Amino acid sequence: MRLNNNDVALAAIDRALALQPDEPAWLLQRANCLMRAGRVGEARPIVQALSESRLRTAYQYATLGLLLSRLDMQEQALPMYRRAVELEPGRSENHYNLATVLRFLGRLEECEHSLDRAIELNPRDWEAHGLRAQVRRQTVERNHVAQLESLLGSGEVDARGEVRLCYALAKELEDVGQPRRSFHYLRRGATRRRNLMRYDVEDDLQTMQAIAGQFDADFFSREVGSCDNDEAIFILGLPRTGSTLLERVLASHPAIGSVGESNNLAIELTRLAGAPGRGKRELVARAATIDFGELGRRYVETTRPASGRQARFLDKMPLNFLYAGLIHAALPRARIICMSRHPLDTCYAIYKTLFQDAYPYSYDLQDLGRYYAGYEGLMAHWERVLPGVIHRVDYEELVRDLRGVAAAALAFCGLDWDERCLQFHRSRQASTTASASQVREPVYATSIGRWRDYREELQPLIEVLDRAGIACDLA
């Protein structure tokens, strides 16, 4: 697997399983390979069976916990990580892994305790420092600013550790009301992160233009075949626009389950259209020739096992905005909701988030502004060629009038209002997004207009948006 050759690895593991069919080590490896290959449906029963088995080592329990977590089975992952801690209590990684799942499940005090223990065992666990800053709102009386600044100035931090510590400091300093110092560390961390990657925002912008050109009004005037299924509800847009809040509210309805942020649509699209080959634009061209009915069927078949037994299910992968037209072609009875937020609040919220792998445009203000403009252009295109298909939800309106906006979204999905939607913050459902801590609280408005604290620092972004004709309402 280290060579990223899953076929060779699976063949070797299958030979081992032929000799030892019940060996947990080989079964864990097989499930891991299948998931890396996107064959989640085949991996799931193996992982579920292993969760009911007795394993031997902390490493095996931790690996199983990771696989369960990746399948969004956080409640089942929790005892696996606890067992890993019991078997190897002196290993900091075990406490960190346990903390991640506790956060997903909203058990934030336990999460912070586990992170404290991880850092006590390994003060250089930069990821633990970063996550601990996010778990709660820091206060003047109780924060880690001095410890983080001491670590950052120690001269013992590598580049990736510097990024983690800078983002942690930015979060904690913003919490305690020091915006200038907060942005200083945020800019330092973002610049360092950007310098560690190879990325050109122009590639993404050209891909968006290619999508709009390929999937134009003429394309949607033709009969392309489709899947007659009305179960899916897509929430899409840019990250950090309130999609997790809307998801939690709607998923509190008894008729709606959620799969979180699923990659299944993109995976099945790539399988049908073929690997990117010479570039993304070639893939876009091939995507227009696929069997869209088959895409819809494959998407539902691969996604449904994780969605629960409710009549409808939510998929809140933000990047599905790229595929909004393809979703409608494949699943014309699916519902598509796009989250919107003030451009500068959106961009600032994205900029201050350290994403694991996605959204490489987020670490440079000019890249971010250009990508935002490209996103707005593509969404305007979808709404122009598919009038009435996409329902817009404004984050500020959702916060101001939760019941009214949520009821309108439910009506768009063909569902009646249910009072349980107002109690979303009491839900025990796991959340694995950057908003995993915030969704445990009732609706709050403190993040609205937050960009104004950084008007001067965000000037490069404001200039890019202004040149692109994006109205920012700077009052």
N, C-alpha and C positions, 0 to 999 in steps of 0.2 A: 504493500500500500504506500510505502514511502516514495515509490516511483510513480504514484498516481495511476497505476495500471490495475484497475479493479478486476478485470477479467482474469488476469494471471493470478491475482491474489485469491479470487473466489475459487479458481480451479485447485489451487494448493490447499485451501481450507476444506474444500469438498473431499479431497483425498484424505485429509486428516480425519474428517468426520466419518468417512467410510470405515476407518479403523476404530474410532472412538465416537460413536454417534451421539452420546449424551455428555460429552466433555464441554463444560461451560465456557472454557477459554476459546474453543473453536467456534462455538455458537455465537459468542459475543463478537468475535472477529467477523463472522459471516454477516451478522446483522449490521455491523459497522460498515462493511464493504457495500452491502445492498443500499444502505442509506446514502453513502457517498455517491453511489451511482444513480440516485434518484428513484430507486425501486422501493419506496417506502411501504407500499402495500405488502411486499414480500417480507420486509423486515419486521413489521409490526407484530405478527403472531409469534415470531421467535423471541422478540423482546418481552412480550406479554407472558410467554411461557417461562422465560428466565426469571421474571419478577416473582414467580411463585416457587422458584427453586432455591436450594441452599447452595450458596457459593462459598469459596474457600478463602479468598484474600480481600483485603481492603481495595486493592486495585480493581478487582473484578466488580465489587459492589459500586465503586466510583464510576467505572465504565458503564455499567448498567444504568446507574443514575443519570449519566450524561445522555445515553440513548433514549431513556424515558422522557427526559426533559426536552430533547429535540423533537420527540413525538408529541410534545405539549401535554404530557401525562405527568404533571408536576406533583400531584398528590401521591402517585406511585413512586416517583423519583425520590421523594423526601425520605422514606425509611431506608432506601439504599444508601443515600449519603450519610444518614445517621449511623448506619452500620459501619460504613467506612471510617467514620470518626471513632467509633468504639474500638475498632481493630487497630487503628493507627492514630491515636489521639495527639501525637507529637508532630504530625505532618500538617503543615499550614494549608496546603492545597485542599485537604479534606474539609477544613473549616470554611474555606472560601467557597468551595462548591456547595456546601450546605447552605451558606448564606445566600447564594444566588437563588436557590429554589425557595427559601423562606421569603425572600423579597417578592418573587413572582406570586406567592400565595398570600401576600399582604401581612405576613407575620414580622413586622418591621423591628420590633424590640429584640426578638430572638435573632433576627438577621444582623443587627448591629453588634450584639454580643458575640456572634460567631466571627464577625469581621475583626472585632477587638482581639479575639483569641488568635486569629490568623496573623494579625500584625505583631502581636506579642511573640509568636513563634518565629516570624520572619519579617522584621521591620522593612525589608526591601521588597515586600510583596506590593508592588505599585498598583496592581489592579484592585487589591483590597482597600488601599487608601482611596482610590478613585470611587469605588462603590460606596464606601462608608460615607463619603461626603454627600452622596445622592439619597441616602436612605431616609433622611428627615431634614426638616428645615433647621439649620444651625442657628444658635443664639449667641449673643455677646457673652453670656455666662458659660456656655457649653459649646465649644467648637474645637477644631484641630488646626487652626491657622498657624500657630507658633510651631507646632510639630512639623507641619508640611513645609513651612519656610525653612526650618532647620535642615530637613532632609534635602530640600532642593539646593541649599547652599553648601552641602557637605562635600561636593565634588565626587560623590560615589554613585551618581545616578546616570544611567545610560540614556540614550536619546528617547527611547520609548517610555522609560520611567519618567523622564522630564515632562513628556506630554501628559501622562496620567496625573502627575503632581500639579502641573499648571492648571489643568481643568478642574481638579479637586479644589485648589485654592480659589479659582475664579468663582466656583459655586458657593463656597463657604463665605467668601468676602462679600458676594452679592447678598447672601442671606443676612449678614450682620450689618448691611447698610454702608458698604464702602465700594461704590461703583467704579471709581477711578482705579483703585488698586485691583479690583476684580477684572476689569477689562485689560489691564496691563498683563496679567498672567494669562488671560484668555487668548489675547493676541500672540503672546509668546508660545503658548502651547499649540495653537492652530498653525502658526507659521512653521514650527518644528514638524508637526504632523504632515503638513503639505510638502515639506522638503524631503520627507521620507517616501513619497510615492511618485509614480509616473502617471500623470493624468493630464489630458488636454480637454478642457470643457468644449472646445470646438467640435470634437468627435460626437459628443452627446447632442449638441445643437444640430449638427448635420443629420443625425439619426432621427431627431424629432421632425425635421423638415422632410426627410424621406418618408416617414410614416404618413404625414399629412398629404404628401404628393401621391402616395400609393393608394391610400384609403380615402379617396375623394368622393364627391357627390355621385360621380358616375359609377364608382364601385358599389355604392349602397343602392343604386337604382337597379342592380342586377340581382337575380336569384342565385344565392350561393349555397343554399342548403343550411339547415340549422338543427339544433337539438331542442325539442319541445319540452323544456323543463323550467319550472318557475321557482325553484327552491333557493337559488343563490341571490344574495344581496351584497353588492360590492360597495365598500367605502374606500374611496381613493383620493389622491391629491398629493400634496407635498407632506413630508413628515412634520410633526410638531404643530399641526394646525387644529388639533382637537379631535382627531379621528378616534383616539382611544376613548375619550369621554363619550362621544356619540355611540361607539360600539358598546360600551358598558351599559349605557342607558337602554339602547335597543335590545341588547342581549338579555336584559332583565325581563323582557316580555316572554311569557310562557311559550310562545310559538316560534321563538328564534334562538338558535344556538350560535356558536362562534368558533371559527378555526383560527382566529388571530390573523397574523400576517403570513399567508400561505404563498409559497413559490410555485404552487402546482400549475397555475395557468401558464406561466413562462416556461416551465419544464415541459409541459405537454405541447406547447406551441413549437418549441425548439425540436422536439422529437418528430413532429409532423413535418416541419419545414426543413429539418436538417441542421447540422452544425453551422455556425456563422461562416465558415470557409474563408473567403477573401475579405470579409468585413461585414459590419452590421447592416449596411445598406443592401448588400446582397441577400441577407437573411430577411430583411423587410420585403424585398421583391418576391422572394419565394413564399413568404407568409401569405401573400395575397392569393396564392394558388392552392392552398391546402383545402381539405375537406372540413369545413367549419362545423358541420354537424358532428363529425368525429371529435373535433376539438372539444365541443361542449360535452359530449358523452364522457370522454376521458377525464375532463376536469371534474365533473360531478362524481364519477366513479372513484377517483383518487382522493377526493376531498371529503366525501361524505363519511368515511370511517372515523374521522376526527371531529365531526361536527355535533355529535349527540343525536338524539332521536326526535328533536323538534321538526316541525314541518318546513321551516326555513333555516338558512344558515348565513352568517356574515363572514366575509373575507375582507379584511382591512389592510391588505398590502398596498402601501401608498404608490409604489411604482406601477401598479396596474393602470395608472392614468395614461401610460404609453399605449395600452391595449384597449382603451375604452370602446373604440369602434369595433375591434375584433371581438370583444365580449358580446357586443350587441349582435354581431353577425352570427356568432356561435350559439348564443343563448338569448334570443330576442325577448324572452319573457322574464329574464333576470332583471333585477333593479340595480341601478347605478346611482350612487350618491357621491357627490364631490364636496369635500370640506374646503372652506375658504376662510381666510383670516387676513387682517391688515398686513400688507406686504412687508412692512418693516418689523412688525412683531413676528411674523413668520420667519423672516430671514435671520433675525437676531436669535430666535429660539433654535433654529437649525445650527447657526454658527457656534452657539455655546454648548452644543451637544457633541460629545465624543462618541461617534458611532463605531461599532465593532469593525465592520468591513464596508458597508454601503455608503453612498452619498459622498464620493470624493470631492465634489464641487464645494462642499460645505466649509472648507478650511481656508478659503481665500475670499475676501469680500467681493472682489470684482468677478471671480468665477461664480460666486453665489448669485450676484445680481444678474449676470448673463443667463445662468441656468433658470432663474425665476422667470425672466422675460420669455425664454424659450418655452417653459412650462405653460405660461399664460397663453402664448400663441397657439400651442397645440390644443389646450382645452377650449379655446375660442373656436378652433377648427372643428372639434368634435361637436360642439353645440350648434355650429352652423350647419353641418351636414346631417346631424341627427337631432333635429329640434324636438324638444319635449322628452328626450330619452334620459337625460341626466338631471337629477334633482340637486340643486345647490343648497348647502347648509352653511350659514355664516356662523363662525365660532362666537363672535361677540353677541349675536342674537341668541344663540343657544344658551350662553351663560345668563343673559338677561331674562330670557323667557324659556326656561328649560321645557316646561310642559307643552307650550304652544308649538315650539319648533320640533320637539320630538314627536308630538302627535301628528304634525304635518308630514314628517318623514315616514312614520308608520302608515299613514293614509296613502302615501305614494307607493308603499309596498303592499297595499291592499289589506292592511291590518287595522283593527280598532285599538283605541287607547287602552292602556292597562296601568293602574296606579302603581304597580310594582316597579315601573320604570323610574319613578322618582327616588327609589331606594337603592339605586345602582351601587352606591358606595358600600353597602352592606353585603354585597355579593361576595361569595367565597371563590368565585371563578378566578383562575390564575390570569395574570397579565404579564407578558414577557417583553413589553415595549419599554422605551425610555421613560414612559409615564407610569411605570409600575407602582411607584410610591404614591404619586398624586391621585390616582384613581381610587385610593382608599379613603379619600376625603370627600365631603360634600362639594358642590359646585362653588368655586371661588373666582373672583374677578381680578385678583392682584396681578396676574400676568398680562392683562390688557393694558396696552400703552407702555409696557416696560421699556420699549426701545427709546422712549424719550429721555431716559437716564443716560443714554449713550449717543445722543444726537451727534455730537462732535466726532466721536470715534467711528461712527457708522457713515461718515460723510462719503468715503469712496463707494460704498454700496448705494447710497442715495443718488449719487451722480450717475451711476450706471443705470439705475432704474429710471431716472429722469430722462436720460438719452433714449431709453427704450419706450418712452411714452407711458410708463406705469405710474398711475396717480397714487401718491402716497399720503395725501392729507397731512401735511407737516404741522398743522396748527396744534 
